[in-house]
Amino acid sequence: MVDTSERVTVRIPQELLEKLKHVQQQKGTPTISDTIREGLEQYIELSLPPQHIRKVVVELSRQDNSRLEEFVRDGNSVSVDDAVRSAVREYIRSRLDQLAPPVRAHRREGDAVAAEGSPPP
């Protein structure tokens, strides 16, 4: 497959260029162009999520964000996004469990009841 690309010239302030160089060094990308390309890919992915996914933006305090990042660094989650998704799923599950009446099996008179842990009769 032939990989074609187009050159695009963009002017950016010196301060932004310095930040990009810092990101390049941290991530170890070979060139500033590669760093910018990765950033654009991530921006597009965030801006145009797949049709079946709805993006929700949540603003967190610095303290909450720091705690989430520490949670991830400690190995409790693969990313901040994943930790937030898991927390939301668990919260919704627990709230639904609180709202839904418990499901109970209806017994007829004379039905045997197995003790917990023992096989049914």
N, C-alpha and C positions, 0 to 999 in steps of 0.2 A: 504494500500500500504506500502510495506517495504522500508524504506529509508536506502540505503546502501551508504557508503562512503569509501574512501580510504585515508590512512594517507600518506602525502607527507612531507618530511623533506626538508626545505630550509634554507640555511644560508644567513643572511642579516647583513649588517653593523649595529653597535650599533646606529649610528645616525638615520638610517631609522627606527629602532625599537622604538626609542624615538618619532619619528614623528607619527608612528602608534599608540603608546600609547596615544598621544595627540588627534589623530583622534578618538580613542576609547572613550576617556573621553567626547569629544565634541558631538559625536553621541549617546553616551550612550549604545553602544553595550556591551553585557555581557563579551566577551573575545576577546583577540587579534586574535584568530582563526576566530571568527565571522567577525571581522573587515577586516581581510585579505580576507576571502571568499567574502564579499560584494565588496571589491575592485577588486577582480578577475572577479566577475560577471559583474561589470561595464566595466572593461577593455575588456572583451570578447564581450560585447554588442557593444562597440565602434569599436572594431576591426572587428567584423563580423555582420554588419548591415543586416537587411532583404534584400532579393534580389531586392525588388521594391524600396529600398531607396538608394540614392547615398549620401555618406558622403562628405562634403566639409569642409576643415579646413581653418580657417581664423585667421591670426595673428593680434592681436589688440595691440595698445599701452597700457601702464599701465593706462593712463588717460582715454582712451575710455573704457577699461575693468572696471575701477572703476565707471565710469558713468553708464555703463550697470548694474552693480551690485546694484548701488544706485536706478536705475530705478525699478529693481525687488524688492528691499527692500521696496520701497514706494508703492508697490502693483500694479504697472502698468503692470506686467507680472508675470507668475508663475515661470519662470526660465530665465536665460540668453539665453539658447538655443531657448526657445520659443520666446523671444523678437527678436532675430536675424532672426528666421524663418519668423516671422510676418513682420519684416522690409523688408526682401528680397521679400516676396510676394507682399507687398504694392508697393515697388519700381518697380518691374516687371509690375504690373498692371498699374501703372501710366505711365511708359514708353510705354507700348503697347497702352494705350489710346492716347498718344501723336502721335504715329506712324500711327495708324489706322485712316482712314478717317471717319468722323462722319456718322452714319447711319441715313438716312433721309427717311421718308415715302414719297413715290411718290404720289402726288394727281393728280386726273384727273380734268379737267375743270368742274366746277359745283359742285364738292364735297363740302359738308359743313365742316367747321372747328370749333371744339368745343373750347370755351375759356378754359384757364387753370383752372382746378378745377371744371369745370362743366361737366356733363355727355355728352357723344356723342349723336348727334341727332338720 
